[in-house]
Amino acid sequence: MADDRERRRKRGRPRSDRPQDATGTVQALDRGLRLLALLAEQDEMTLTEIGLDAGIAPTTAYRLLVTLQQRDMVTFDEEAQTWSIGVETFRIGSAFLRRTNYLEAGRPVMRRLMEASGETSNMAIQDGSDVVFVSQIETHKPIRAFFRPGTRGHMHASGIGKALLAERSEQDVRAIITEKGLPAFTDTTLTTADALFADLARTRERGWAVDDEESTTGMRCLAAPVFNEYGEAIAGISISGLAVRLPDTVLDTLGPLVRDAADEVTDNIGGLLPARMATD
């Protein structure tokens, strides 16, 4: 029994070390943040594991952990001799989520996307069975797309709508089809379930959608989804403009550009990107 206690002591805390005040140096802060990042990736870790993964001596790691423990940033399990993330870390993370949302995070990214593509950049969300536009950065070109905030549209005939539908289950998509139908707005609108699901499969693989004059004749749109921390598509970003300015020859360049912009917003809000089948 005594030998067992000794082994567990070595795993969780060194015999010779005692809680000490943090040094207040930049190096100490950097090491402390490194330990928090490690613990955030694991459910629990022993002191030995933490020291090895962080490249820090166990005695140094222990002093840092005790300091973090005093602030409720980490917790220590006496029985298992393991360390894990504490409740105060969650509170800090929650404060970040309250401060940062996709609208705030999206505006500067959308502006850069507009400047890089030369076309109007949009952001929209799903509301029930509709896509609703919530933000826009207009291009400087004289003829441009315009969606007033609050404008609603059918998801099957919208670039952002299809980008979001591609991340939904088949059951959810069919429920929307049942409720809203697949009305034709132009000659290229997808008006059958088979055509829509085939398009959504291509969208999901490459990470971006195309509205090929499906809502308005003469207008094209490229769109990609934004994901939250659970990997759920919560919004979409797009560029839209005249079809003559968005010919087939530029889609393989601008599509990934839009996807990368949406991925940047996802990253800025702490979202989780899905695994994608296709790569560029």
C-alpha positions in Angstrom: 0.0 0.0 0.0 2.8 2.4 0.9 4.6 1.6 -2.4 1.3 2.3 -4.3 1.0 5.7 -2.6 4.6 6.5 -3.5 4.0 5.7 -7.1 0.9 7.8 -7.3 2.7 10.7 -5.6 5.4 10.7 -8.3 2.7 10.8 -11.0 0.8 13.7 -9.6 3.1 15.9 -7.5 6.8 15.9 -6.6 7.6 15.3 -2.9 10.1 18.1 -2.6 8.0 20.9 -4.2 5.5 23.2 -2.4 3.1 25.8 -3.9 5.0 29.0 -4.7 4.0 32.3 -6.1 4.3 32.8 -9.9 7.5 34.6 -10.9 5.6 37.2 -12.9 8.0 36.8 -15.8 6.9 36.5 -19.5 8.5 33.0 -19.6 6.4 31.9 -16.7 3.2 33.2 -18.3 4.1 31.5 -21.6 4.7 28.2 -19.8 1.5 28.5 -17.9 -0.5 29.1 -21.1 1.2 26.2 -22.7 0.0 23.9 -19.8 -3.5 25.2 -20.2 -3.4 24.5 -23.9 -2.3 20.9 -23.2 -4.9 20.3 -20.6 -7.6 21.7 -22.9 -6.8 18.9 -25.4 -7.0 16.1 -22.8 -9.6 15.1 -20.2 -6.9 14.7 -17.6 -3.1 14.3 -17.4 -0.5 13.3 -14.8 2.3 15.6 -13.9 4.8 13.4 -15.7 2.7 13.5 -18.9 2.3 17.3 -18.7 6.0 17.8 -18.1 7.0 15.5 -21.1 4.4 17.1 -23.5 5.3 20.6 -22.5 9.0 20.1 -22.3 9.1 21.5 -18.8 10.7 19.9 -15.7 8.1 18.3 -13.4 9.0 20.6 -10.5 8.5 23.7 -12.7 5.3 22.3 -14.1 4.0 21.6 -10.6 4.6 25.2 -9.5 2.8 26.6 -12.5 -0.1 24.2 -12.0 -0.5 25.1 -8.3 -0.6 28.8 -9.3 -3.3 28.0 -11.9 -5.1 25.9 -9.4 -5.3 28.8 -6.9 -7.2 30.7 -9.6 -9.5 27.7 -10.4 -7.9 27.5 -13.9 -7.0 23.9 -13.3 -8.1 21.2 -10.8 -6.2 18.3 -9.2 -7.7 14.9 -8.5 -6.1 13.6 -5.3 -7.1 10.0 -5.9 -6.1 9.7 -9.5 -3.2 12.1 -9.2 -4.2 13.9 -12.4 -4.8 17.5 -13.5 -7.5 18.9 -15.7 -9.0 22.2 -16.9 -10.9 24.2 -14.2 -14.1 26.1 -14.2 -12.5 29.5 -14.4 -11.0 28.6 -17.8 -14.6 27.9 -19.0 -15.8 31.2 -17.7 -13.0 33.0 -19.6 -13.8 31.1 -22.7 -17.5 31.9 -22.4 -16.6 35.6 -22.1 -14.8 35.3 -25.5 -17.9 33.7 -27.0 -20.1 36.5 -25.7 -17.8 39.1 -27.2 -17.2 37.5 -30.5 -19.9 36.5 -32.9 -20.0 35.7 -36.6 -21.4 39.2 -37.5 -18.5 41.0 -35.8 -15.9 38.5 -37.0 -17.3 38.5 -40.5 -17.2 42.2 -41.4 -13.5 42.6 -41.9 -13.2 39.2 -43.6 -16.1 40.1 -46.0 -14.4 43.4 -46.8 -11.2 41.7 -47.8 -13.1 39.2 -49.8 -14.9 41.9 -51.7 -11.6 43.6 -52.4 -9.9 40.4 -53.5 -12.8 39.3 -55.7 -14.2 42.6 -56.9 -17.7 41.5 -56.1 -20.3 42.2 -53.4 -19.8 40.0 -50.3 -22.8 38.8 -48.3 -23.5 37.0 -45.1 -26.7 35.1 -44.4 -28.2 32.6 -42.0 -30.9 30.0 -42.0 -34.2 30.9 -40.3 -36.6 28.1 -40.4 -36.8 27.0 -44.0 -35.5 30.3 -45.4 -32.2 31.9 -45.9 -32.0 35.5 -44.5 -29.3 38.0 -45.4 -27.9 39.8 -42.4 -24.8 41.7 -43.7 -23.3 42.9 -46.9 -20.2 44.7 -48.2 -20.9 46.2 -51.6 -18.5 46.2 -54.4 -17.4 49.5 -56.0 -18.5 48.4 -59.4 -21.5 50.3 -60.8 -23.7 47.2 -61.5 -23.8 45.0 -58.4 -26.0 42.6 -56.3 -27.9 44.1 -53.4 -29.6 42.3 -50.6 -31.1 44.5 -47.9 -30.5 43.0 -44.4 -33.6 40.9 -43.5 -34.2 39.9 -47.1 -35.4 36.3 -47.3 -35.0 33.7 -50.0 -35.6 30.1 -50.9 -32.6 28.0 -49.8 -32.5 25.8 -52.9 -32.0 28.8 -55.2 -29.4 30.6 -53.1 -25.6 30.1 -52.9 -25.6 30.5 -49.1 -28.8 28.5 -48.8 -27.2 25.6 -50.6 -24.0 25.9 -48.7 -26.0 25.5 -45.5 -28.2 22.8 -46.8 -25.1 20.8 -47.8 -24.3 20.5 -44.1 -27.8 19.4 -43.0 -29.0 15.8 -42.9 -31.0 14.4 -45.7 -34.0 14.3 -43.4 -33.7 18.0 -42.6 -33.4 18.9 -46.3 -36.4 16.9 -47.3 -38.4 18.5 -44.6 -37.6 21.9 -46.1 -38.5 20.7 -49.5 -41.8 19.4 -48.3 -42.6 22.8 -46.6 -41.3 25.2 -49.2 -41.3 23.2 -52.4 -38.7 23.7 -55.2 -40.2 26.5 -57.2 -38.5 27.7 -60.4 -37.2 31.3 -60.5 -35.2 30.9 -63.7 -34.4 28.3 -66.3 -31.5 26.9 -64.2 -33.2 26.6 -60.8 -32.9 23.2 -59.3 -36.5 22.0 -59.2 -36.2 18.2 -58.4 -34.9 16.6 -55.2 -32.4 14.5 -57.1 -30.9 17.5 -58.8 -30.7 19.3 -55.5 -29.1 16.5 -53.6 -26.5 15.9 -56.4 -25.6 19.6 -56.2 -25.4 19.5 -52.4 -23.0 16.5 -52.6 -20.7 18.4 -54.8 -20.9 21.4 -52.5 -20.1 19.4 -49.5 -17.0 17.8 -51.1 -15.4 21.0 -52.3 -16.6 23.2 -49.4 -18.3 25.9 -51.6 -21.6 26.3 -53.4 -22.6 27.9 -56.7 -25.8 29.7 -57.5 -25.7 29.5 -61.3 -28.3 32.1 -62.1 -30.8 30.0 -60.2 -32.4 32.9 -58.3 -31.9 35.7 -60.8 -31.1 35.5 -64.4 -27.7 37.1 -65.1 -26.5 36.8 -61.5 -24.1 34.3 -60.1 -23.1 33.6 -56.5 -20.4 31.5 -54.8 -20.8 30.7 -51.1 -19.4 28.7 -48.2 -20.6 27.9 -44.6 -19.3 29.2 -41.3 -19.3 26.7 -38.4 -19.6 27.1 -34.6 -17.7 25.4 -31.9 -19.8 22.2 -32.3 -19.1 22.0 -36.1 -22.6 23.2 -37.0 -23.1 25.4 -40.0 -24.6 28.6 -38.5 -24.1 31.1 -41.3 -22.7 31.5 -44.8 -20.5 33.9 -46.7 -20.8 34.6 -50.4 -19.8 36.8 -53.3 -22.4 37.7 -55.9 -22.2 39.5 -59.2 -23.0 39.5 -62.8 -22.6 36.1 -64.5 -20.4 37.7 -67.2 -17.9 38.7 -64.4 -18.1 35.2 -62.8 -17.6 32.8 -65.8 -16.8 29.2 -65.4 -13.1 29.9 -65.9 -12.8 31.8 -62.6 -15.0 29.5 -60.4 -12.1 27.2 -59.4 -10.2 30.2 -58.2 -12.9 32.3 -56.5 -14.7 29.3 -54.9 -11.8 28.3 -52.7 -11.3 32.0 -52.0 -14.8 32.3 -50.6 -14.4 29.0 -48.7 -11.1 30.3 -47.1 -12.9 33.5 -46.0 -15.7 31.5 -44.4 -13.1 29.2 -42.7 -11.3 32.3 -41.4 -14.6 33.5 -39.7 -15.0 30.0 -38.3 -11.5 30.2 -36.9 -12.1 33.7 -35.5 -15.2 32.6 -33.5 -13.6 29.4 -32.2 -15.5 27.1 -34.6 -14.7 23.6 -35.7 -14.2 22.9 -39.4 -15.4 19.6 -40.9 -13.3 17.1 -42.7 -13.6 17.6 -46.4 -13.3 15.1 -49.2 -11.9 17.3 -51.9 -8.7 19.4 -51.7 -7.3 22.1 -54.0 
